[in-house]
Amino acid sequence: MNLNNVFEIALTVLAVVLATYAVISFTSIQLLSSPITVSSLILLIALSAHFLLARTEDSTLVDTGYTILCLYGISVAIYLMTTFSVGPLLRSVILLSLSAVILAGVYSIRRDLQVLSQRNLSLLVLGALLLSAGLIGLDIFSDGPTDTVVPVDDITTTGNGQELVIAHIKAENPSVLPKSYDSNSYVACVSEDIFAGEEEARSKNIGFASIADDVIVESVSKEMKIPSRALAEPGSVNNITVIRTEKCPANMSTNTIAVYQNNWPPQVYSLSESKIIIHPTGCYAT
């Protein structure tokens, strides 16, 4: 192997590595809200790259096109499996299927079967282009997921020390495409007459609840609970009303629990040359 061949191989490997890194970086960009749309764009880029490289009829570049197509396909599969938290059985099936497709491609190359001929590649690129265009339009012009608070009617406490379900946080996706979801967190406070303590010390921001899903397919719901110890004589308090508010009200009706969005910004207090930062996750001195 002469020096020129080594140099060509090194540059080809570098190009493939950079292209693969570009795909991985592309999946982290919040350009589009659906992972399906992002995946279709990646496959379109892979097919287009292979189509252009195959037209050169240079064996090294043609093989590079096959390599890029395989790497992009594997990247898309891993990206989707990670995004949708695919179980081990389905993950094994997907990876085995990818392995079979790659081996079939190697066999077709060795036998010169021309499965990915210029004509077939042209049709695949055209199909991927139309599919991506349709998905992008649907992605852009459809609304993303939103969450709502559904209060539980007439809570009856049990007095057994367990947590009380006071509401359900429900995130719904109106689009037919799975879409990325920026979760909101919710907390609650209770009225003076059912709080286990003095009014001046009435607890706020209790019962944290948030939907952890990063992508919503149709809808996801999660229970919101508060500890029963926050209520005075929980076994004797019945028919509690749960309301949705913007913040904890200064004055609340009797037998009421208010649910509101948790918007705690970090607060900074200066003490001489030091600072204390109060944050929902704790206090930090600097």
C-alpha positions in Angstrom: 0.0 0.0 0.0 1.5 3.3 -1.1 1.4 6.6 0.7 -1.3 8.0 -1.5 -3.7 5.2 -0.7 -3.1 5.6 3.0 -3.7 9.3 2.7 -7.0 8.7 0.8 -8.2 6.1 3.3 -7.4 8.5 6.2 -9.3 11.3 4.6 -12.2 9.0 3.9 -12.4 7.8 7.5 -12.1 11.4 8.7 -15.0 12.4 6.5 -17.2 9.5 7.7 -16.4 10.3 11.4 -17.2 14.0 10.9 -20.5 13.1 9.1 -21.5 10.7 11.9 -20.7 13.3 14.5 -22.8 15.8 12.5 -25.8 13.4 12.7 -25.4 13.0 16.4 -25.2 16.7 16.9 -28.2 17.2 14.7 -30.4 15.1 16.9 -29.7 17.4 19.8 -30.8 20.6 18.0 -34.3 21.7 18.9 -35.0 22.6 15.2 -38.0 20.4 14.9 -40.2 19.1 17.7 -40.8 15.6 16.5 -38.1 12.9 16.6 -39.8 11.2 13.6 -39.2 14.3 11.5 -35.6 14.6 12.6 -35.1 10.9 11.7 -36.6 11.3 8.2 -34.3 14.3 7.5 -31.2 12.2 8.6 -32.2 9.3 6.3 -32.8 11.8 3.5 -29.3 13.2 4.0 -27.8 9.7 4.0 -29.6 8.6 0.8 -28.6 11.9 -0.9 -25.0 11.5 0.1 -24.9 8.0 -1.2 -26.6 8.9 -4.4 -24.1 11.7 -5.1 -21.1 9.6 -4.2 -22.3 6.7 -6.3 -22.6 8.9 -9.4 -18.8 9.4 -9.3 -18.4 5.7 -10.0 -15.2 5.8 -7.9 -15.1 2.5 -5.9 -13.7 4.2 -2.8 -16.3 6.9 -2.8 -19.1 4.4 -3.6 -18.0 2.3 -0.6 -17.9 5.5 1.5 -21.5 6.2 0.5 -22.5 2.7 1.6 -20.7 3.3 4.9 -22.4 6.6 5.6 -25.8 5.1 4.7 -25.2 2.3 7.2 -23.9 4.6 10.0 -26.8 7.0 9.5 -29.3 4.2 9.6 -27.8 2.8 12.8 -27.7 6.4 14.3 -31.4 6.9 13.6 -32.3 3.5 15.1 -30.3 4.2 18.3 -31.8 7.7 18.5 -35.4 6.5 18.2 -34.8 3.6 20.6 -33.4 6.0 23.2 -36.1 8.6 22.7 -39.0 6.2 23.0 -37.3 4.0 25.7 -37.7 0.8 23.7 -37.7 -2.4 25.8 -35.0 -5.0 25.5 -37.0 -7.4 23.4 -37.9 -4.9 20.7 -34.4 -3.4 20.9 -32.9 -6.8 20.1 -35.3 -7.3 17.2 -34.5 -3.9 15.7 -30.7 -4.4 16.0 -30.9 -7.9 14.5 -33.0 -6.6 11.6 -30.4 -3.8 11.0 -27.6 -6.4 11.1 -29.5 -8.6 8.6 -30.0 -5.6 6.3 -26.3 -4.6 6.4 -25.2 -8.2 5.7 -27.7 -8.3 2.8 -26.1 -5.1 1.5 -22.6 -6.6 1.7 -23.9 -9.7 -0.2 -25.5 -7.6 -2.9 -22.2 -5.6 -3.3 -20.1 -8.8 -3.6 -22.5 -10.3 -6.1 -22.9 -7.0 -7.9 -26.7 -7.3 -7.8 -27.2 -3.5 -8.2 -29.9 -3.3 -5.6 -29.1 0.3 -5.0 -28.7 1.2 -8.7 -28.8 4.9 -9.8 -32.5 4.4 -10.7 -33.4 2.8 -7.4 -31.4 5.4 -5.5 -33.2 8.2 -7.4 -36.6 6.7 -6.4 -35.5 6.3 -2.8 -34.2 9.9 -2.6 -37.4 11.3 -4.1 -39.5 9.2 -1.7 -37.5 10.4 1.3 -37.7 14.0 0.1 -41.5 13.9 -0.2 -41.8 12.1 3.1 -39.6 14.6 4.9 -41.3 17.6 3.3 -44.7 16.3 4.5 -43.5 15.5 8.0 -41.8 18.9 8.3 -45.0 20.7 7.3 -47.0 18.7 9.7 -44.4 19.2 12.4 -44.3 23.0 12.0 -48.0 23.7 11.6 -49.3 21.4 14.3 -49.4 22.4 18.0 -47.1 20.9 20.6 -48.0 19.1 23.8 -49.6 21.1 26.6 -50.4 20.0 30.2 -53.5 20.6 32.3 -54.4 20.1 35.9 -57.4 17.9 36.5 -58.5 18.3 40.2 -59.9 15.3 42.1 -63.4 15.9 43.2 -64.4 15.6 46.9 -61.3 14.2 48.5 -61.9 12.1 51.6 -58.9 11.7 53.9 -58.3 8.3 55.6 -56.2 9.3 58.5 -53.8 6.4 57.9 -50.8 8.6 57.2 -50.7 7.9 53.5 -50.3 10.5 50.7 -53.5 12.0 49.3 -54.1 12.1 45.6 -55.4 15.7 44.9 -55.1 16.0 41.2 -53.9 14.5 37.9 -51.3 16.3 35.7 -52.2 15.4 32.2 -50.1 16.2 29.1 -51.8 15.9 25.7 -50.3 16.0 22.2 -52.8 17.2 19.6 -50.5 16.2 16.7 -50.4 12.8 15.0 -46.6 13.0 15.3 -44.9 12.3 18.6 -43.5 15.7 19.9 -41.0 17.0 22.3 -42.4 18.1 25.6 -41.1 20.7 28.0 -42.6 19.7 31.3 -44.1 22.0 33.9 -44.0 21.2 37.6 -46.9 21.8 40.0 -47.1 22.2 43.7 -50.0 22.9 46.2 -51.0 24.7 49.4 -53.9 24.1 51.8 -56.4 26.4 53.4 -55.9 27.6 57.0 -58.8 25.5 58.5 -57.3 22.2 57.4 -53.6 23.0 57.8 -51.8 21.2 60.6 -50.1 24.3 62.1 -50.3 28.0 62.6 -51.5 30.2 59.7 -48.2 32.1 59.8 -46.3 28.9 59.1 -48.8 27.5 56.5 -46.9 25.3 54.2 -46.7 26.2 50.5 -45.1 24.4 47.6 -46.0 20.9 48.8 -46.7 17.9 46.7 -44.4 18.4 43.8 -45.5 16.7 40.6 -44.2 16.7 37.1 -44.4 14.5 34.0 -40.9 13.2 33.2 -41.6 12.2 29.6 -39.5 14.1 27.1 -41.6 13.1 24.2 -45.4 12.7 24.2 -47.1 10.4 21.7 -50.8 11.0 22.6 -51.3 11.7 26.3 -49.6 11.0 29.6 -51.1 11.4 33.1 -49.5 11.5 36.5 -51.0 11.7 40.0 -50.3 14.6 42.2 -50.1 13.8 45.9 -49.6 15.7 49.2 -48.6 14.2 52.5 -51.6 13.7 54.9 -49.5 15.1 57.8 -50.0 18.5 56.2 -53.7 18.4 57.2 -55.0 18.9 60.7 -56.8 15.7 61.9 -56.8 14.2 58.4 -59.2 11.5 59.4 -62.0 13.9 60.2 -61.7 16.2 57.2 -63.9 15.3 54.3 -65.1 16.8 51.0 -62.0 18.8 50.3 -62.2 21.0 47.2 -59.2 21.2 44.9 -58.8 24.3 42.8 -56.3 25.4 40.1 -54.7 28.8 40.7 -51.8 30.9 39.5 -50.1 30.9 42.9 -51.0 30.1 46.5 -53.9 32.4 47.4 -53.5 34.7 50.4 -57.1 33.9 51.4 -58.7 30.6 50.6 -62.1 29.1 51.1 -62.6 26.5 53.8 -61.6 22.9 53.0 -59.6 23.9 50.0 -56.4 22.8 48.4 -54.9 25.1 45.7 -52.7 23.6 42.9 -50.4 26.0 40.9 -47.4 25.9 38.7 -44.0 25.8 40.4 -42.1 28.8 39.2 -39.4 29.2 41.9 -36.6 31.4 40.5 -33.3 31.3 42.3 -33.1 34.1 44.8 -29.7 35.7 45.7 -29.0 37.5 49.0 -25.7 39.2 49.7 -24.1 39.1 53.1 -21.0 41.4 53.0 -18.8 39.8 50.4 -20.6 36.5 50.4 -23.7 35.4 48.7 -26.4 32.9 49.6 -28.4 31.5 46.7 -31.8 30.0 47.6 -32.9 27.5 45.0 -35.6 24.8 45.0 -32.9 22.2 45.2 -31.2 23.8 48.2 -29.1 26.7 49.5 -25.7 27.5 48.2 -23.1 29.9 49.7 -20.6 31.5 47.4 
